[in-house]
Amino acid sequence: MKPLFPLVPLLLLAPAASAAPRVWAHDGYTRAVFDLPRVTTATTSVKGQTVTVKLGLSLPAAAGKLTVRGLSAYSVSGDTVTLTLTAGFAGARVEVLPAGGGQPARLVIDALRAGTPPAPAAAPKPAAAVTRPASTAKVMRPRVVLDPGHGGNDPGMQSRWVQEAAVNLDVALRVRRELQAHGVDVVMTRETDRHLHPNKALDLDARSRLAKTDEAAAFISIHVNASTNPAAHGVETYYFGQPMPGRSRSLAIQENGGGSIGQQLTRQATNSAQNLLGDLLAQAKLSFSRQLAEKVQANLVQATGALNRGVLTDAFYVIRNPTTPAILIEIGFGSNPVEGAKLSQEAYRERIAVAIARAILDFLNTR
């Protein structure tokens, strides 16, 4: 059997599929966002269940199915972007937003539920999308799922300084508070010291199902690392895929339940990673996951001064469904005498939480 690690370079080429949209469902409409190389004009037409947008520039070709409520498919061909609406949706409002806040220029298409009034029009005819300064652009209010790893019958790593499940939950609640202060809807996989199911495989599956909801804009799983080497320290952020060449699977097995269960779930997740290579939309979601991971990792390193262990890929079961951008964060080593002691401090956990939240807000273009 050929080794799996040669698949990694293919996954890392996911940005080639970046013409695929980010999609979020809201009350009354579903939003699709396409990144653009620059601001341009956009002219819209709607015929039946098809929304067609003509741009003043060309984009890389892409096409695929969408499972979000209101949209069933998209295609990009040259200067034309097409969305297929599902039953119950009719019409669209379109806008081109300029680059700003760390985001590129964007084409924003809102598929409207039947009966939802379009944005007020300045003219009775279809016109180029209005371009507004970033400071007055419509603010997206997506939903984020936060997963404090472990809990209940699984305390995670434990040291003389911290218990992982408690630290994960404390940091996640702080992230939630920061996100909610900016109008983001937050779903927690747990809000107390509990498990979702006593069986670890079913517990992780219940968490991962929340990452598949068509209303989730991002899924973030928060963990504390551990090592038999007390000198190991630093932060690292993962998105789903094959492991980097030369790296062991010990951490993935540990976070997937440990022992034979962890090995079994890691094998299943590894098979999923291999199967994703032929799915253009899945690769696009992996690309967005990597973008989110990079933002979180950079913010954590800057806020804490911790060793930058990098943005990595591995087959974590809980983030195996790339139907939404999903990452797993290891916020530090509880087994390290310095880092473990820091993680036990409320002020340090607050710095971590604010860094994570601000990276998420940046990724979602929400201020």
N, C-alpha and C positions, 0 to 999 in steps of 0.2 A: 504493500500500500504506500502510495506517495505521501511524504510529509505534508501537513496542511500549511506550514508557514509561507510557502511561496504565494499563497492567496493574498497575503497582506498588501503587497503593492497594488493589487487590483482594487481593494477596498479604499486605499488611500487616494485613488484617482477619482473618488466620488464627486469632486467638484465639477467634473465634466458634465454631470447631470444637474447642475445648479439651475438650469432653465426651468426645472420643476417648481411648482409653487409651494409656499407654506400656506396651510389652510386652517381656519378656525371657525367654529359655529358660534353664532351669537343669537340673541332673541331677535327674530324678524329677518335675519340675513346671515349668510355665510361668506366669509372673506377669504379671498385667494390673493397672495402677494408674490409677485415675480420681481426678482432683482434685475436692475437695468444697469448698463454701463454708464449711462448719463441720462439727464432729463430729456424728454422728447415729447412730441405730440401724440395724441391717441384719439382715434375716432371709433365710436362704438355702434354696432348694429345688433339687434336681437330679432331672431326669426324662430318662432316656436320655442323649443327648449335649447336653442344654440345661441350663445353670446360670442360675438366676434369682435375683436379689437385690432384695429390697424395702427401700427406704430410707425414712427418716423425713423426707425432703425431696425436692424436685424438681430435676432437672438439665435443661439445654438438650437438646433432641432431637438425636440423632446416630445414625448407623448406617454400617456399612461392612464390607468384607472384611478379614481378617487373614491374613498369610502366615507367621506365626511357627509353629513346631512346636507342635502341641497345640491350637491355636485357629484357627478358620476364619472367624469373624464375630463382630461385637458389635452391640448396639443399646442406645440409651438413650431411654426414653420416660417423661417425668414422674418418678415415684419408682421406676421399674423399670429395672434394668440386666440385660441378657441376654448370655451368652456361649455360642457354639456350639463344642463340643469336637470334635476329630478322632478318628479311630480310634486305639485304644491309650490313650486318656485317659478316666478315669471319676472323677467326684467332684470336690470343690473344698473348699478351706478359705478362709474369708473373715474379714477383719479391717478395722476402721476405726481409722486412726491420727490423732492430733491434730496440729495445726499445730506446727511446731518446726524449728529449724535453717534458717530461710529457706524452708521448704516449707509449702504449705497443708495442711489436713486431707486425708486420702487414704482411698479405698476400695481395699483390696488384695485381689485374687482370685487364688489359686493353683489353676490347673487341674492336677490330679494324674494322673500316669501310672497306668495300671491296676496295682494291686498296691502302690502307694505308700500307707502308712498316713496317715490324716489327723492333724492336730494333736490331742493329748490333749483329750478333751472333759470338762467338769465336770458335764455333765448329758446324759442319753440322748436328749434331744429337740433339734431345731434351735433355736438361741437367737440373740439379738442378738449381733453380733460384739463380742468383748472389746476394750475400749479401754484401751491401756496408755500410760504416760508415754513421751515420746519417748526418754528415756534407756535404756528397756528394750525398745524396739520391735525387731522382727526386722530385722537388717541385711541389705540386699540386696548380693549379690556379682555385679554384672553384668560383662560383658566390654566393654572399650573398645578400639577400633582407633586406633592412632597412626600417622600418615603423615608422616614427615620428607620434605618435598618435594624433588624432583630426585634427584640421585645417579647414580653410574656415568658414562655418556656425556653426562650433562646436569648440569653443576656449578651451574646456576642463576646468579644474579647474582654478580659478582666485583668487588671493589674493593681498594684498597691495604690495607684493614683486615680484610676477611673474604671467605671463599668461602661462598656460601649453603648448598650441600649439606652442608658440614661443620657449620655452625652449626645447621641444622635437625635433623640427626641427634643432635648433642650435647644440644640442648634436649629432644628427644623421649625420649632415653634417661634423662634426669633426671626428666622427667614420669613415665615408666614406673616408675622406682624409687620415687617418692613414692606413686603409685597402688598399687603392689604392697605397700608398707608398710601400706596400709589394706585389704588383702585383695582388691583389684580384679584381675581377670584382664585382662592386657594383651596385645594382638596388635600387632606392628610390621609395617608394610609392608616395611621394610628395617631391618637392624641393622648394616649396613656400608655403605661407599661403593659402592653398586651400583644398577643399574636393574633393573626387573622385566622389561623387554623393550626391545631396542634401538630399536624403533619407538615414537616418543613416544605416538602414539595408543593403541597396545596397552599401553604402560606405564601410562598414566593409567587405561585401562579395567580393567587388572588390579587397580590400587589401589582403584578405585571399586567393584569387585565385592565387596571385603571389607566395604564399607559396606552391602551388601545382605544379609549373612548374618543369619539370624533370631536369632542369639545376640549380636549387637552392640547394646549400649545407646547407644553414641555413636561417631562417627567424627570425628577431629580431624586436620586437615592443617596442618602448621606450615611457614611460609615467612618469608623475609627480603625486604623491599621494596627497590626501587631507583627512582631518578629521574634524569633528565638535569639536573634542578635540584638542585644540592648542598645547598640550604637546606631541601629537603623532609625532614620528620621526623615521628615519631609512630607510634602503633600503631593498627591497625584490624582488625576481625573481621567476617567475611562469613558469611552463610548463603545458600542457593541462591535465585535469583529473577532478575527483571529488574533492570537497573541503575537506580540512583536518577536521576531526571530531571536532565539537565544534566551527568552524569558520562560520561566517555569509557570505552570498553571496553578501553583499552590494557593495563591490568593483567590482566584476564581473558584476553586474547589471549596475553599474555606467559606466564602460568602454565599456559595450555592448550597450550603447546609453542612459541609464537612463530611468526612468519612465516605462510606459507600454512596449515600444519598448525594453528597456534593459531587462525587465523581460521575454518577449517573446523569445528574442535571447538567453538568458541564459538557458531557458528551452530547446530550440533546441540543444544548445551546450551540455547540460547535458545529453540529450538522446544520442548524439554522443559518449560521454565519456563512457556511459554504453554499447553501442554497440561494442566498441573497444576491449572489454575484450576477445572476441573470435577470434580476428585477430592477429596472431602471428607477422606478419610483422609490423602492426601498433604498437604493444607493443614494438617491437624493436626500432621503430622510437621514441617512447616515452622515451625509455631508453637513446637514444642519446640526446634527448631534455633535459633530466634531467642532463646528463653529461655537456652539454653546460651551462645550468642554474647554476650548481654548480661552474663552472669555472668563469662565469661572476660575480656571487654573491661574491665569495672569493676575486676576484680582486677589486671589488667596495668597499668592506669593508676595504681592506688593503689600497687602494689609498685615501679614503676619511675619514677614521676613524669613519664613521657613524655607528649607531646601526645596528647590523646584525639581521634582522627580518626573515631571513631564505629563503630556497628554498621551494616553496609551489606549490600545484596544485589547479587549479580552471578552470571553464568552460568559458574561454574567447573566444568569437566567432571568433576573428581574427586569433587565433592559433589553431582552432579546427580540422584542416586537417593534421594529422601527416604523410604526405607523404614526409616531410623533417623535420629535427630537427627545432623546433620552440619554442620561448620563449617570454615572456612579462616581461619587467623590469620596476619596480617602483623605480626611481632613488632618491627619497626623498620626503618629505612632503612640498609642497609649502605653506601649511597652518601653518607651524611651524615658529615662529618668527626667530629662529636661522637658521634652514635649508632652509627656504624660502629665507632669506637674502643671504645665501651661493649660492643657485641656481641662484640668480640674477647676480653673479659674473662670468665674463668670465673665469678667471683662474680656478675656481672650476669646471665649466662645461668642461673645457679642461681635467682636471684630470679624471673626470667621463668618458669622451669619450675615452681617451687613455686606461683606465682600461678595458672598454668594448671591444675595438678593440683588445687588446692584448689577452684577453680571447678567442675571436673568432679565432684569429690566432693560438693560442695554440690548440684549439679544432680541427682546420682544418690541424694541423701539417704543417703550413705555416710560414716561417720565413722571 
